[in-house]
């Protein structure tokens, strides 16, 4: 069958996508005329022309629908959602068509899916409603894998707009995964929201929609996108993965639900939203997560792997377990935590300013420090040795409300004294009085502190002076 002339040409225009992406058209709702003119649909360089409300479907040599055989007039097939389009299907070559599919593979007025292969060797699917010479026949949307891999039918779908809003549903089943190469953004004056269902994985690399994000199952990966502007994210089940490999990414989204948030990639993500109602778990697997807002209730938890860093100037409501780095603030800041366990091999990066300011960890519950490295950078070491310190000056590293501890930092035993740039500092793990830094936030019952003590040489001279004075009085 020959491709017929058309009065209407629809082409999908996209920026050059990355390799191995699913390219989605977004909802099209393109009407199929009830006369012979039909409508040309250009997809990945190939052309499809349904006409007479879908009674006839013609194709050029660069768009081959899945058929009942390899003949170019063999009946096109209606594929089920969840089926796979790949080399296992039958395709023909050259120009072709079909006119016996209605009432056999497709039902008039009901939604169906035809599979296809393009001249570029890419597999895809198209969602259609054929009516047969009556109004209401439409091509709703389509998708294809741009790297020639198999594609599962119907796993991405943008719903019809209602009240200025649309919903994009991502539904890979368990064991399935795909990266959406098309941008998810507000379209046609409508606000888009995203719903992740199914046990599989979907990765979004371009996301600027301003609606809500809901993860009911599986994993939704937001990968290296800095324009994610979702107003709220509900992780009721499954995982929302924030993957950042570049510069810091600030996310103001309000998180809720009882699922999992995971930070991956070597870059940093800063959470600025008020997510104090989130009851799930947060895992910092790679890179840095900075909590400058609130995150989690008392029943939630945060874990930091050996390749991760946790910091910020906000409040984390639940328990925190660190095997990597804990670094309050981006400069001199305080960070509030529920309870804190720092495992052997973990690091506390602590900073002191030249104005006697210093970082503070405010722990509202139990504190456990086991073989922790205390990281004092060059600036901090210099500031601890300034001449402006006086004996008795005290800084708080950690304020905590649980049972008193007696040790923690490797090489800094309880009550031991260490010289930093000429000043002597005594470590105390169960102090009952806080230091001068962030005094209002340091509201625990115990404190890990460092206090300036007189230098040993000064103390010796003072002792000799007293001895000479006593001898002089005796001589008189």
ChimeraX attribute file (.defattr): number of C-alpha atoms within 10 A of each C-alpha:
attribute: neighborCount
match mode: 1-to-1
recipient: residues
	/A:1	15
	/A:2	12
	/A:3	19
	/A:4	16
	/A:5	13
	/A:6	13
	/A:7	8
	/A:8	12
	/A:9	13
	/A:10	13
	/A:11	13
	/A:12	13
	/A:13	10
	/A:14	12
	/A:15	8
	/A:16	8
	/A:17	14
	/A:18	15
	/A:19	12
	/A:20	15
	/A:21	21
	/A:22	25
	/A:23	22
	/A:24	23
	/A:25	22
	/A:26	20
	/A:27	19
	/A:28	16
	/A:29	16
	/A:30	16
	/A:31	19
	/A:32	29
	/A:33	21
	/A:34	20
	/A:35	12
	/A:36	15
	/A:37	17
	/A:38	27
	/A:39	26
	/A:40	24
	/A:41	21
	/A:42	17
	/A:43	21
	/A:44	24
	/A:45	13
	/A:46	18
	/A:47	23
	/A:48	23
	/A:49	24
	/A:50	31
	/A:51	26
	/A:52	22
	/A:53	27
	/A:54	30
	/A:55	20
	/A:56	21
	/A:57	25
	/A:58	26
	/A:59	26
	/A:60	21
	/A:61	17
	/A:62	22
	/A:63	30
	/A:64	28
	/A:65	32
	/A:66	27
	/A:67	24
	/A:68	17
	/A:69	15
	/A:70	14
	/A:71	15
	/A:72	22
	/A:73	19
	/A:74	21
	/A:75	22
	/A:76	28
	/A:77	23
	/A:78	23
	/A:79	21
	/A:80	14
	/A:81	14
	/A:82	14
	/A:83	12
	/A:84	19
	/A:85	25
	/A:86	19
	/A:87	11
	/A:88	9
	/A:89	17
	/A:90	20
	/A:91	21
	/A:92	20
	/A:93	16
	/A:94	14
	/A:95	18
	/A:96	22
	/A:97	25
	/A:98	22
	/A:99	15
	/A:100	16
	/A:101	21
	/A:102	20
	/A:103	9
	/A:104	12
	/A:105	16
	/A:106	23
	/A:107	16
	/A:108	21
	/A:109	18
	/A:110	11
	/A:111	17
	/A:112	21
	/A:113	22
	/A:114	22
	/A:115	30
	/A:116	26
	/A:117	27
	/A:118	22
	/A:119	15
	/A:120	14
	/A:121	16
	/A:122	20
	/A:123	30
	/A:124	32
	/A:125	26
	/A:126	22
	/A:127	24
	/A:128	26
	/A:129	23
	/A:130	28
	/A:131	23
	/A:132	21
	/A:133	19
	/A:134	17
	/A:135	15
	/A:136	18
	/A:137	28
	/A:138	22
	/A:139	24
	/A:140	23
	/A:141	21
	/A:142	24
	/A:143	28
	/A:144	28
	/A:145	27
	/A:146	23
	/A:147	15
	/A:148	18
	/A:149	17
	/A:150	17
	/A:151	25
	/A:152	25
	/A:153	24
	/A:154	24
	/A:155	21
	/A:156	25
	/A:157	21
	/A:158	21
	/A:159	15
	/A:160	14
	/A:161	16
	/A:162	10
	/A:163	7
	/A:164	12
	/A:165	17
	/A:166	21
	/A:167	20
	/A:168	20
	/A:169	19
	/A:170	24
	/A:171	23
	/A:172	25
	/A:173	17
	/A:174	13
	/A:175	10
	/A:176	16
	/A:177	20
	/A:178	20
	/A:179	20
	/A:180	24
	/A:181	23
	/A:182	22
	/A:183	19
	/A:184	22
	/A:185	21
	/A:186	17
	/A:187	15
	/A:188	11
	/A:189	9
	/A:190	18
	/A:191	19
	/A:192	25
	/A:193	24
	/A:194	24
	/A:195	20
	/A:196	27
	/A:197	23
	/A:198	21
	/A:199	19
	/A:200	20
	/A:201	24
	/A:202	24
	/A:203	20
	/A:204	20
	/A:205	23
	/A:206	19
	/A:207	22
	/A:208	17
	/A:209	22
	/A:210	20
	/A:211	20
	/A:212	19
	/A:213	25
	/A:214	22
	/A:215	24
	/A:216	21
	/A:217	24
	/A:218	23
	/A:219	27
	/A:220	29
	/A:221	19
	/A:222	20
	/A:223	19
	/A:224	21
	/A:225	17
	/A:226	19
	/A:227	16
	/A:228	22
	/A:229	17
	/A:230	20
	/A:231	17
	/A:232	19
	/A:233	22
	/A:234	20
	/A:235	26
	/A:236	19
	/A:237	20
	/A:238	22
	/A:239	24
	/A:240	28
	/A:241	21
	/A:242	22
	/A:243	24
	/A:244	23
	/A:245	17
	/A:246	14
	/A:247	12
	/A:248	17
	/A:249	22
	/A:250	17
	/A:251	19
	/A:252	19
	/A:253	20
	/A:254	22
	/A:255	27
	/A:256	21
	/A:257	20
	/A:258	20
	/A:259	20
	/A:260	23
	/A:261	22
	/A:262	20
	/A:263	26
	/A:264	24
	/A:265	21
	/A:266	19
	/A:267	18
	/A:268	25
	/A:269	25
	/A:270	18
	/A:271	23
	/A:272	20
	/A:273	20
	/A:274	20
	/A:275	25
	/A:276	20
	/A:277	18
	/A:278	30
	/A:279	24
	/A:280	24
	/A:281	20
	/A:282	24
	/A:283	21
	/A:284	25
	/A:285	20
	/A:286	23
	/A:287	24
	/A:288	27
	/A:289	28
	/A:290	24
	/A:291	26
	/A:292	23
	/A:293	19
	/A:294	23
	/A:295	30
	/A:296	28
	/A:297	18
	/A:298	18
	/A:299	14
	/A:300	22
	/A:301	23
	/A:302	25
	/A:303	21
	/A:304	26
	/A:305	18
	/A:306	18
	/A:307	16
	/A:308	24
	/A:309	29
	/A:310	25
	/A:311	21
	/A:312	26
	/A:313	24
	/A:314	23
	/A:315	22
	/A:316	27
	/A:317	26
	/A:318	25
	/A:319	23
	/A:320	23
	/A:321	19
	/A:322	26
	/A:323	20
	/A:324	26
	/A:325	25
	/A:326	26
	/A:327	26
	/A:328	29
	/A:329	23
	/A:330	14
	/A:331	15
	/A:332	16
	/A:333	22
	/A:334	26
	/A:335	24
	/A:336	24
	/A:337	24
	/A:338	25
	/A:339	23
	/A:340	22
	/A:341	17
	/A:342	24
	/A:343	18
	/A:344	17
	/A:345	15
	/A:346	25
	/A:347	24
	/A:348	23
	/A:349	18
	/A:350	22
	/A:351	26
	/A:352	24
	/A:353	16
	/A:354	14
	/A:355	10
	/A:356	16
	/A:357	17
	/A:358	23
	/A:359	26
	/A:360	29
	/A:361	28
	/A:362	27
	/A:363	29
	/A:364	22
	/A:365	18
	/A:366	17
	/A:367	23
	/A:368	19
	/A:369	22
	/A:370	16
	/A:371	17
	/A:372	24
	/A:373	20
	/A:374	16
	/A:375	17
	/A:376	15
	/A:377	13
	/A:378	10
	/A:379	12
	/A:380	17
	/A:381	17
	/A:382	16
	/A:383	21
	/A:384	25
	/A:385	17
	/A:386	16
	/A:387	10
	/A:388	11
	/A:389	18
	/A:390	13
	/A:391	13
	/A:392	14
	/A:393	14
	/A:394	22
	/A:395	26
	/A:396	28
	/A:397	27
	/A:398	23
	/A:399	31
	/A:400	27
	/A:401	19
	/A:402	16
	/A:403	13
	/A:404	18
	/A:405	19
	/A:406	15
	/A:407	21
	/A:408	22
	/A:409	20
	/A:410	15
	/A:411	13
	/A:412	18
	/A:413	16
	/A:414	18
	/A:415	17
	/A:416	12
	/A:417	19
	/A:418	18
	/A:419	15
	/A:420	15
	/A:421	13
	/A:422	13
	/A:423	21
	/A:424	20
	/A:425	26
	/A:426	19
	/A:427	24
	/A:428	24
	/A:429	25
	/A:430	20
	/A:431	19
	/A:432	15
	/A:433	17
	/A:434	24
	/A:435	23
	/A:436	15
	/A:437	21
	/A:438	19
	/A:439	13
	/A:440	8
	/A:441	15
	/A:442	27
	/A:443	17
	/A:444	18
	/A:445	17
	/A:446	24
	/A:447	28
	/A:448	27
	/A:449	24
	/A:450	25
	/A:451	21
	/A:452	21
	/A:453	20
	/A:454	14
	/A:455	15
	/A:456	10
	/A:457	9
	/A:458	10
	/A:459	12
	/A:460	12
	/A:461	11
	/A:462	11
	/A:463	12
	/A:464	12
	/A:465	11
	/A:466	12
	/A:467	11
	/A:468	11
	/A:469	12
	/A:470	11
	/A:471	10
	/A:472	10
	/A:473	8
	/A:474	8
	/A:475	7
	/A:476	5
